[in-house]
Every structure is written in structure tokens, then in C-alpha cells.
């Protein structure tokens, strides 16, 4: 009970940082080296399972999802920037003013 008499749920005891915790299945997919949309989807799907299965903390999951979102934005930028190159050759995406 809290000071105001309300019921307080017990704290969750995540298994994610335990030394003997099962390895993340999302990490196994990512480490396979294959970089395709299907593998990205599989990694994100496994990440959800890892979070629910307590092999990854919610904070780690949030960080991975943010990184994935940024990768998708980069792919969109690259796709838009490389269309319409000279003589049918794709343009090179430049991320700096160089």
C-alpha cells in the first residue's frame, strides 16, 4: 500500500541483465549478416518477443526500435536522392557538404 492507501503493483524483476539470461533472438538474426527487409522484419518481430520474454529490457528495446527507425529513414533518403542519376547511373548520396 502507498501512503495514500492505493494499491501499488510490485516492481518487475527483469531477467534481461542476468549473466545466465538467454541470448536475444533478435541479436542472433542481426548477427547472421544478411541485410534484407525480411531479416529486418524478423529481427523486429523477435525483438518484441525478447521484450515480452524478459531477455531484453524495455529500454533496450526502445533504443533498438529508435535505431531501426533511423535506418529506415536513411534508406528512404538514399532511395529519393539516388533516383535520376546521369546516364542511368544512380547518384551517390552525400551526407555532408563535402
MDAnalysis code that builds the backbone (N, CA, C; Angstrom):
import MDAnalysis as mda
import numpy as np

u = mda.Universe.empty(294, n_residues=98, atom_resindex=np.repeat(np.arange(98), 3), trajectory=True)
u.add_TopologyAttr("name", ["N", "CA", "C"] * 98)
u.add_TopologyAttr("resid", np.arange(1, 99))
u.add_TopologyAttr("resname", ["UNK", "UNK", "UNK", "UNK", "UNK", "UNK", "UNK", "UNK", "UNK", "UNK", "UNK", "UNK", "UNK", "UNK", "UNK", "UNK", "UNK", "UNK", "UNK", "UNK", "UNK", "UNK", "UNK", "UNK", "UNK", "UNK", "UNK", "UNK", "UNK", "UNK", "UNK", "UNK", "UNK", "UNK", "UNK", "UNK", "UNK", "UNK", "UNK", "UNK", "UNK", "UNK", "UNK", "UNK", "UNK", "UNK", "UNK", "UNK", "UNK", "UNK", "UNK", "UNK", "UNK", "UNK", "UNK", "UNK", "UNK", "UNK", "UNK", "UNK", "UNK", "UNK", "UNK", "UNK", "UNK", "UNK", "UNK", "UNK", "UNK", "UNK", "UNK", "UNK", "UNK", "UNK", "UNK", "UNK", "UNK", "UNK", "UNK", "UNK", "UNK", "UNK", "UNK", "UNK", "UNK", "UNK", "UNK", "UNK", "UNK", "UNK", "UNK", "UNK", "UNK", "UNK", "UNK", "UNK", "UNK", "UNK"])
u.atoms.positions = np.array([
    [0.835, -1.189, 0.000],
    [0.000, 0.000, 0.000],
    [0.878, 1.251, 0.000],
    [0.438, 2.239, -0.759],
    [1.157, 3.506, -0.783],
    [0.697, 4.361, 0.387],
    [1.313, 5.527, 0.533],
    [0.932, 6.435, 1.627],
    [-0.502, 6.897, 1.500],
    [-1.024, 6.948, 0.283],
    [-2.396, 7.406, 0.078],
    [-3.393, 6.262, 0.144],
    [-2.954, 5.072, 0.488],
    [-3.842, 3.941, 0.631],
    [-4.161, 3.223, -0.675],
    [-3.468, 3.588, -1.745],
    [-3.715, 2.928, -3.020],
    [-2.800, 1.717, -3.154],
    [-3.301, 0.714, -3.853],
    [-2.515, -0.483, -4.087],
    [-1.388, -0.177, -5.067],
    [-0.203, -0.676, -4.790],
    [0.952, -0.459, -5.651],
    [1.403, -1.816, -6.175],
    [1.538, -1.907, -7.493],
    [1.982, -3.164, -8.105],
    [3.440, -3.401, -7.767],
    [3.823, -4.660, -7.592],
    [5.233, -4.950, -7.318],
    [6.090, -4.629, -8.525],
    [7.346, -4.293, -8.252],
    [8.269, -3.980, -9.339],
    [8.561, -5.244, -10.142],
    [8.704, -5.044, -11.443],
    [9.039, -6.144, -12.331],
    [10.509, -6.492, -12.152],
    [10.783, -7.774, -12.083],
    [12.171, -8.227, -11.965],
    [12.579, -8.803, -13.308],
    [13.159, -7.957, -14.153],
    [13.558, -8.375, -15.491],
    [14.750, -9.306, -15.426],
    [14.755, -10.278, -16.295],
    [15.818, -11.258, -16.391],
    [16.877, -10.831, -17.400],
    [16.676, -9.693, -18.074],
    [17.495, -9.303, -19.217],
    [18.969, -9.083, -18.885],
    [19.275, -8.593, -17.715],
    [20.670, -8.299, -17.384],
    [21.330, -9.393, -16.553],
    [20.633, -10.497, -16.372],
    [21.181, -11.610, -15.602],
    [22.285, -12.280, -16.415],
    [23.411, -12.640, -15.786],
    [24.523, -13.235, -16.533],
    [24.145, -14.518, -17.270],
    [23.184, -15.282, -16.747],
    [22.791, -16.548, -17.373],
    [21.534, -16.409, -18.222],
    [21.141, -15.166, -18.544],
    [19.931, -14.949, -19.339],
    [20.130, -15.490, -20.749],
    [19.027, -15.953, -21.330],
    [19.077, -16.460, -22.712],
    [19.457, -15.317, -23.650],
    [20.224, -15.618, -24.706],
    [20.602, -14.559, -25.655],
    [19.385, -14.056, -26.423],
    [19.443, -12.827, -26.811],
    [18.362, -12.206, -27.573],
    [18.253, -12.878, -28.934],
    [17.039, -13.290, -29.297],
    [16.846, -13.893, -30.618],
    [16.964, -12.838, -31.711],
    [16.598, -11.590, -31.411],
    [16.752, -10.507, -32.387],
    [18.227, -10.297, -32.703],
    [19.072, -10.362, -31.689],
    [20.506, -10.180, -31.888],
    [21.075, -11.298, -32.755],
    [20.584, -12.507, -32.580],
    [21.036, -13.629, -33.400],
    [20.690, -13.401, -34.864],
    [19.501, -12.859, -35.137],
    [19.090, -12.575, -36.514],
    [19.985, -11.501, -37.108],
    [20.252, -10.452, -36.332],
    [21.070, -9.344, -36.822],
    [22.498, -9.810, -37.097],
    [23.031, -10.649, -36.226],
    [24.410, -11.127, -36.390],
    [24.574, -12.104, -37.549],
    [23.467, -12.570, -38.128],
    [23.563, -13.504, -39.247],
    [24.234, -12.851, -40.451],
    [24.205, -11.511, -40.500],
    [24.909, -10.787, -41.549],
    [24.080, -10.463, -42.769],
    [22.961, -11.143, -42.959],
    [22.117, -10.884, -44.125],
    [21.319, -9.607, -43.896],
    [21.439, -8.651, -44.818],
    [20.805, -7.344, -44.650],
    [19.690, -7.166, -45.666],
    [18.548, -7.761, -45.379],
    [17.387, -7.641, -46.254],
    [16.209, -7.136, -45.451],
    [15.178, -6.695, -46.153],
    [13.968, -6.224, -45.485],
    [13.335, -7.356, -44.675],
    [13.344, -8.561, -45.221],
    [12.760, -9.696, -44.497],
    [13.499, -9.976, -43.195],
    [14.813, -9.856, -43.210],
    [15.591, -10.089, -41.985],
    [15.354, -8.969, -40.972],
    [15.188, -7.737, -41.458],
    [14.888, -6.614, -40.568],
    [13.537, -6.852, -39.887],
    [12.553, -7.274, -40.670],
    [11.222, -7.566, -40.106],
    [11.337, -8.691, -39.079],
    [12.088, -9.726, -39.406],
    [12.267, -10.848, -38.485],
    [12.950, -10.398, -37.188],
    [13.955, -9.530, -37.317],
    [14.650, -9.022, -36.126],
    [13.704, -8.208, -35.246],
    [12.889, -7.346, -35.861],
    [11.943, -6.540, -35.078],
    [10.886, -7.423, -34.424],
    [10.431, -8.431, -35.146],
    [9.452, -9.375, -34.597],
    [10.053, -10.097, -33.387],
    [11.285, -10.571, -33.541],
    [11.970, -11.251, -32.441],
    [12.242, -10.304, -31.279],
    [12.509, -9.040, -31.579],
    [12.739, -8.063, -30.518],
    [11.501, -7.927, -29.634],
    [10.329, -7.906, -30.261],
    [9.091, -7.847, -29.462],
    [8.996, -9.062, -28.543],
    [9.334, -10.236, -29.072],
    [9.314, -11.442, -28.253],
    [10.350, -11.397, -27.146],
    [11.514, -10.842, -27.448],
    [12.563, -10.717, -26.429],
    [12.120, -9.810, -25.284],
    [11.430, -8.728, -25.623],
    [10.945, -7.813, -24.586],
    [9.902, -8.513, -23.722],
    [8.953, -9.173, -24.375],
    [7.904, -9.872, -23.630],
    [8.459, -11.046, -22.837],
    [9.529, -11.666, -23.340],
    [10.145, -12.792, -22.654],
    [11.200, -12.406, -21.649],
    [11.381, -11.119, -21.424],
    [12.344, -10.596, -20.445],
    [13.796, -10.936, -20.758],
    [14.143, -11.135, -22.043],
    [15.558, -11.296, -22.384],
    [16.157, -9.965, -22.814],
    [15.304, -8.961, -23.039],
    [15.724, -7.601, -23.377],
    [14.874, -6.654, -22.539],
    [15.498, -5.641, -21.955],
    [14.727, -4.684, -21.167],
    [13.930, -3.775, -22.100],
    [12.843, -3.199, -21.607],
    [12.084, -2.255, -22.435],
    [12.940, -1.085, -22.931],
    [13.870, -0.613, -22.113],
    [14.751, 0.496, -22.530],
    [15.645, 0.064, -23.688],
    [16.172, -1.157, -23.627],
    [16.991, -1.669, -24.724],
    [16.148, -1.835, -25.986],
    [14.929, -2.307, -25.826],
    [14.022, -2.448, -26.958],
    [13.694, -1.116, -27.593],
    [13.465, -0.116, -26.759],
    [13.162, 1.221, -27.265],
    [14.361, 1.784, -28.038],
    [15.550, 1.583, -27.520],
    [16.750, 2.067, -28.209],
    [16.929, 1.358, -29.554],
    [16.682, 0.054, -29.580],
    [16.809, -0.699, -30.834],
    [15.765, -0.253, -31.851],
    [14.540, 0.003, -31.388],
    [13.482, 0.469, -32.300],
    [13.810, 1.848, -32.856],
    [14.360, 2.722, -32.030],
    [14.759, 4.061, -32.487],
    [15.863, 3.952, -33.535],
    [16.838, 3.075, -33.296],
    [17.912, 2.872, -34.271],
    [17.347, 2.308, -35.571],
    [16.411, 1.368, -35.478],
    [15.773, 0.813, -36.660],
    [14.999, 1.859, -37.435],
    [14.318, 2.736, -36.709],
    [13.569, 3.826, -37.344],
    [14.528, 4.745, -38.101],
    [15.662, 5.045, -37.507],
    [16.651, 5.899, -38.176],
    [17.240, 5.219, -39.409],
    [17.438, 3.904, -39.347],
    [17.918, 3.176, -40.516],
    [16.898, 3.249, -41.656],
    [15.622, 3.124, -41.315],
    [14.580, 3.195, -42.344],
    [14.533, 4.586, -42.977],
    [14.701, 5.625, -42.164],
    [14.736, 6.988, -42.704],
    [15.928, 7.163, -43.643],
    [17.065, 6.590, -43.276],
    [18.256, 6.678, -44.119],
    [18.018, 5.978, -45.450],
    [17.369, 4.829, -45.424],
    [17.059, 4.121, -46.666],
    [16.130, 4.942, -47.553],
    [15.138, 5.596, -46.942],
    [14.229, 6.458, -47.706],
    [14.983, 7.620, -48.337],
    [15.874, 8.243, -47.557],
    [16.672, 9.347, -48.083],
    [17.536, 8.879, -49.238],
    [18.148, 7.726, -49.077],
    [19.019, 7.191, -50.117],
    [18.214, 6.884, -51.378],
    [17.040, 6.317, -51.213],
    [16.203, 5.984, -52.364],
    [15.801, 7.241, -53.124],
    [15.386, 8.283, -52.392],
    [14.981, 9.539, -53.043],
    [16.155, 10.248, -53.689],
    [17.304, 10.241, -53.021],
    [18.459, 11.000, -53.500],
    [19.147, 10.345, -54.685],
    [19.040, 9.042, -54.816],
    [19.788, 8.358, -55.864],
    [18.993, 8.168, -57.151],
    [17.757, 8.581, -57.181],
    [16.975, 8.481, -58.415],
    [17.374, 9.595, -59.371],
    [17.369, 9.311, -60.658],
    [17.627, 10.344, -61.657],
    [19.082, 10.694, -61.836],
    [19.954, 9.703, -61.761],
    [21.371, 9.956, -61.950],
    [21.712, 10.215, -63.412],
    [22.956, 10.536, -63.682],
    [23.445, 10.854, -65.021],
    [23.658, 9.563, -65.831],
    [23.140, 9.518, -67.058],
    [23.289, 8.372, -67.968],
    [22.822, 7.055, -67.349],
    [21.739, 7.098, -66.590],
    [21.197, 5.885, -65.996],
    [21.938, 5.387, -64.774],
    [23.029, 6.050, -64.413],
    [23.784, 5.663, -63.229],
    [23.143, 6.296, -61.996],
    [22.999, 5.546, -60.902],
    [22.425, 6.147, -59.693],
    [23.339, 7.220, -59.119],
    [22.727, 8.275, -58.591],
    [23.512, 9.327, -57.939],
    [24.018, 8.804, -56.601],
    [25.127, 9.353, -56.146],
    [25.702, 8.987, -54.858],
    [25.110, 9.864, -53.781],
    [24.592, 9.273, -52.712],
    [24.050, 10.044, -51.599],
    [25.201, 10.582, -50.768],
    [25.222, 11.911, -50.548],
    [26.238, 12.554, -49.725],
    [25.580, 13.050, -48.444],
    [26.156, 12.667, -47.316],
    [25.590, 13.033, -46.022],
    [26.214, 14.294, -45.442],
    [27.256, 14.804, -46.084],
    [27.906, 16.024, -45.636],
    [28.021, 16.987, -46.813],
    [28.495, 18.189, -46.561],
    [28.636, 19.201, -47.606],
    [29.906, 19.027, -48.437],
    [30.655, 17.987, -48.215],
    [31.941, 17.777, -48.900],
    [31.834, 17.744, -50.397],
])
